[in-house]
Amino acid sequence: MALPTVHLRDLSDSGLDLEPVVDAAWLGEVLAGTELAPAADPAGTLRVRLDKAGDGDGAVVLNVRGSVLVRGTCVRCLEPIEIPISCTTSLLLEPATSARAKATKAGQEYELTAEELDLDVYHDEKIELSQWVREQILVEVPAHPAHEDCAPPAVAGGNKPGPDPRWAALEKFKTKKEL
């Protein structure tokens, strides 16, 4: 089950607070293509806050804070590891019909300002939470998950690695000073 879609008509002037549960099936789809999987069902929780922004132009501020628990393999000992992933994001969303979105779609060059770097668009008066939460979870996934107490992998000949054997042919070019 995907995360909820918020329709703009449901967003009051005082904002909207949501606390959706992160379903393991949805998180499994998010993690497809990685070596990770949801560690529990439900896999996590989110706190979502949406507020109207600007002067009635449809701009919305989206704040998401949450955590999920995933299971993977420790890169050092190759044993299973549970990895808590926290995500926090804040975005300014505007309708896809805005001037910036129209200029970009028309192929015109548009230079972003510093304020627009956290700006994104929504379509059809609907804000799909899944796309932004998915992105934040994937950004926070560690590249090399490892247990905190795992020792670094042992290297033959002690802890100091030797030269890569693929470079052996270059040894003949060493100068006398290097030897």
LINRA-V52945 format. One line per field, one symbol per residue. ss: DSSP state (H for helix, E for strand, - for the rest). psi: psi as a letter, one per 30 degrees, with the letter a starting at -180 (. if undefined). burial: I if it has 9 or more other C-alpha atoms within 8 Angstrom, else O. A space follows every 50 residues. Layout:
# LINRA-V52945
ss: ???
psi: ???
burial: ???
This chain:
# LINRA-V52945
ss: ----EEEHHH-E--EEEE--EE-HHHHHHH------EE-----EEEEEEE EE-------EEEEEEEEEEEEEE------EEEEEEEEEEEEEEEE---HH HHHHH--------HHHHHEEEEE--EEEHHHHHHHHHHHH---------- --------------HHHHHHHHH------
psi: klllkkkeffjlfgakkkikkjkeeeeeeefkflgllkfljlfalljkkk kklahgggkkkkkkkaklklkakkfefglkkkjkkkkklkkjklkfglee eeeeefgkkkkklefffgkllllhgkjjeeeeeeeeeeefkkeikkkegk llkkkkgafjklkkffgeffefgkleef.
burial: OOIOIIIOOOIOOOIIOOOIIIIIOIIIOOIOOOOIIIIOOIIIIIIIII IIIOOOOIIIIIIIIIIIIIIIIIOIOOOOIIIOIIIIIIIIIIIIOOOO IIIIOOOOOOOOOOOOOOIOIIOOIIIIIIOOIIOIIIOIOOOOIIOOOO OOOOOOOOOOOOOOOOOOOOOOOOOOOOO
